[in-house]
Amino acid sequence: MNEGAFELFKLVSDGFCCSQIMLKLALDMEESDNEDLIRVMGGLCDGIGGSQKECGVLTGGIGIIGLYAGKGKAKEWTKEDYGNMVKEYMEWFEATYNSTECVDIIGVYQFSDENNRSYPVKCGDIILESFGKIQEILQEHGYELGSRE
């Protein structure tokens, strides 16, 4: 098991969902922690609030782009390339996985047990591949994942 897969296994075992895992991986690269942000990302679990709509890997990836190029305080604006990066990621994601919806990507699944987080195991490759794509997009636009300074 490679290091990325092992890290995913630990995060899934700790009960994090896909959207949370994406942000957790980005924060871990910065050697920082933001429990509030991870809690907020929990609302995007299971395809947004358990609806199996937009995939948490997609929304989590967009969250990472926002972390680097989004608006975070008054009198600050999104970076000029923010929209282009989001669009590039969304287009790549849909072309790669033939959908942006959780139900289409992992198949029919009932999120009936709030403590059942075994499904991200199915999504491990998607998380790792998408996280790599986010790194690539950020680098192409002059950002370095792990350093927001």
C-alpha positions as CSV (number, residue, x, y, z in Angstrom):
1,M,0.0,0.0,0.0
2,N,1.5,3.3,-1.0
3,E,1.7,6.3,1.3
4,G,-1.3,8.1,-0.3
5,A,-3.5,5.0,-0.1
6,F,-2.5,4.5,3.5
7,E,-3.3,8.1,4.4
8,L,-6.8,7.6,2.8
9,F,-7.3,4.4,4.7
10,K,-6.6,6.3,8.0
11,L,-8.9,9.2,7.1
12,V,-11.8,6.9,6.1
13,S,-11.2,4.8,9.3
14,D,-11.5,8.0,11.3
15,G,-14.9,8.6,9.7
16,F,-14.2,11.4,7.2
17,C,-16.1,11.6,4.0
18,C,-14.8,12.4,0.5
19,S,-15.2,16.2,0.7
20,Q,-13.6,16.3,4.1
21,I,-10.7,14.1,3.0
22,M,-9.9,16.3,0.0
23,L,-9.6,19.4,2.3
24,K,-7.8,17.4,5.0
25,L,-5.2,16.2,2.5
26,A,-4.6,19.8,1.4
27,L,-4.3,21.1,5.0
28,D,-2.0,18.2,5.9
29,M,0.3,19.3,3.1
30,E,0.4,22.7,4.8
31,E,1.0,21.0,8.2
32,S,-2.0,22.9,9.4
33,D,-5.4,22.0,10.9
34,N,-8.8,23.7,10.6
35,E,-11.5,21.7,12.3
36,D,-14.1,24.3,11.5
37,L,-13.4,24.0,7.8
38,I,-13.5,20.2,8.0
39,R,-16.8,20.4,9.8
40,V,-18.2,22.7,7.1
41,M,-17.1,20.2,4.4
42,G,-19.2,17.6,6.3
43,G,-22.3,19.2,4.9
44,L,-21.1,18.1,1.4
45,C,-20.8,14.5,2.5
46,D,-22.7,11.8,0.6
47,G,-23.2,13.9,-2.5
48,I,-24.3,17.1,-0.6
49,G,-26.3,16.3,2.5
50,G,-26.8,12.7,1.7
51,S,-28.6,13.5,-1.6
52,Q,-26.1,11.6,-3.8
53,K,-25.9,14.7,-6.0
54,E,-22.6,16.5,-6.6
55,C,-19.7,14.3,-5.7
56,G,-17.7,15.2,-2.6
57,V,-14.4,14.8,-4.4
58,L,-15.6,17.4,-6.9
59,T,-16.8,19.8,-4.2
60,G,-13.8,19.2,-2.0
61,G,-11.5,19.9,-4.9
62,I,-13.3,23.2,-5.6
63,G,-12.9,23.9,-1.9
64,I,-9.1,23.5,-2.2
65,I,-9.0,25.9,-5.2
66,G,-11.0,28.4,-3.1
67,L,-8.6,27.9,-0.2
68,Y,-5.8,29.2,-2.5
69,A,-7.6,31.7,-4.8
70,G,-11.0,32.5,-3.2
71,K,-12.2,35.5,-1.2
72,G,-11.6,35.1,2.5
73,K,-12.0,38.5,4.1
74,A,-13.5,42.0,3.5
75,K,-11.8,44.1,0.8
76,E,-10.3,40.9,-0.7
77,W,-11.5,39.5,-4.0
78,T,-11.1,36.1,-5.6
79,K,-7.9,35.8,-7.6
80,E,-8.3,36.5,-11.3
81,D,-7.7,32.8,-12.2
82,Y,-10.2,31.4,-9.7
83,G,-13.1,30.9,-12.1
84,N,-10.9,29.4,-14.8
85,M,-9.3,26.9,-12.3
86,V,-12.8,25.8,-11.1
87,K,-14.0,25.4,-14.6
88,E,-10.9,23.4,-15.6
89,Y,-11.3,21.1,-12.7
90,M,-15.1,20.6,-13.2
91,E,-14.6,19.9,-16.9
92,W,-11.8,17.4,-16.3
93,F,-13.8,15.7,-13.5
94,E,-16.9,15.2,-15.6
95,A,-14.9,14.0,-18.6
96,T,-12.9,11.6,-16.5
97,Y,-15.8,10.1,-14.5
98,N,-18.7,10.7,-16.9
99,S,-20.7,12.6,-14.3
100,T,-20.4,15.0,-11.4
101,E,-23.0,13.1,-9.3
102,C,-22.1,10.7,-6.6
103,V,-24.9,8.3,-7.5
104,D,-23.6,8.0,-11.0
105,I,-20.0,7.6,-10.0
106,I,-20.3,5.0,-7.2
107,G,-23.7,3.5,-8.1
108,V,-26.8,3.2,-6.1
109,Y,-26.0,3.4,-2.4
110,Q,-28.0,4.1,0.6
111,F,-26.5,6.5,3.1
112,S,-28.9,5.4,5.8
113,D,-26.4,4.9,8.6
114,E,-24.8,8.3,9.6
115,N,-21.8,6.4,10.9
116,N,-21.3,4.3,7.8
117,R,-18.3,5.7,6.0
118,S,-17.2,2.6,4.2
119,Y,-18.1,4.0,0.8
120,P,-15.1,6.2,0.4
121,V,-13.0,3.1,0.0
122,K,-14.7,2.8,-3.4
123,C,-13.7,6.3,-4.1
124,G,-10.0,6.1,-3.1
125,D,-8.6,6.1,-6.6
126,I,-10.9,9.0,-7.5
127,I,-9.7,11.0,-4.5
128,L,-6.0,10.4,-5.3
129,E,-6.4,11.1,-9.0
130,S,-8.5,14.2,-8.4
131,F,-6.1,15.5,-5.7
132,G,-3.3,15.1,-8.2
133,K,-5.3,17.1,-10.7
134,I,-5.9,19.8,-8.2
135,Q,-2.2,20.0,-7.6
136,E,-1.5,20.2,-11.3
137,I,-4.1,23.0,-11.9
138,L,-2.8,25.0,-9.0
139,Q,0.8,24.6,-10.2
140,E,-0.2,25.7,-13.8
141,H,-1.6,28.9,-12.3
142,G,1.4,29.6,-10.1
143,Y,0.2,28.2,-6.8
144,E,2.0,25.6,-4.8
145,L,-0.2,23.2,-2.8
146,G,1.0,23.2,0.7
147,S,2.0,26.9,0.7
148,R,-0.5,29.7,0.5
149,E,1.9,32.5,1.2
